[in-house]
Amino acid sequence: MRRVAAGAVVEAVEPGSPGAASGLRRGDRIVAANRRPVADVADLARALAVDPRVVLLQVERGEREFILVIR
């Protein structure tokens, strides 16, 4: 992932990973994780460290914004 103005942009998704199974794609911008705003990759790491068993990602893809549940 790389740093952007707001959020963290996914640079790669490992085939067969929970993210891939949930529909996460290269280029998606993660703007919140577990309902915590994500301004950068460090914010994303902190949000995921709280409870990594089930992760809610608020994702922007093009003009769309949606939630992905990753288990």
CORJO-V207705 format. One record per residue. RES is the residue in one letter. D_LAST is the distance of its C-alpha to the last C-alpha in whole Angstrom. Layout:
res:RES d_last:D_LAST
res:RES d_last:D_LAST
This chain:
res:M d_last:20
res:R d_last:23
res:R d_last:24
res:V d_last:26
res:A d_last:27
res:A d_last:24
res:G d_last:21
res:A d_last:19
res:V d_last:20
res:V d_last:18
res:E d_last:20
res:A d_last:18
res:V d_last:15
res:E d_last:15
res:P d_last:15
res:G d_last:12
res:S d_last:10
res:P d_last:6
res:G d_last:8
res:A d_last:11
res:A d_last:9
res:S d_last:8
res:G d_last:12
res:L d_last:12
res:R d_last:16
res:R d_last:19
res:G d_last:21
res:D d_last:18
res:R d_last:19
res:I d_last:16
res:V d_last:18
res:A d_last:16
res:A d_last:13
res:N d_last:12
res:R d_last:16
res:R d_last:18
res:P d_last:20
res:V d_last:19
res:A d_last:23
res:D d_last:22
res:V d_last:20
res:A d_last:21
res:D d_last:20
res:L d_last:16
res:A d_last:16
res:R d_last:18
res:A d_last:15
res:L d_last:12
res:A d_last:14
res:V d_last:14
res:D d_last:11
res:P d_last:8
res:R d_last:6
res:V d_last:5
res:V d_last:7
res:L d_last:9
res:L d_last:11
res:Q d_last:15
res:V d_last:16
res:E d_last:19
res:R d_last:20
res:G d_last:24
res:E d_last:25
res:R d_last:22
res:E d_last:20
res:F d_last:16
res:I d_last:13
res:L d_last:10
res:V d_last:7
res:I d_last:4
res:R d_last:0
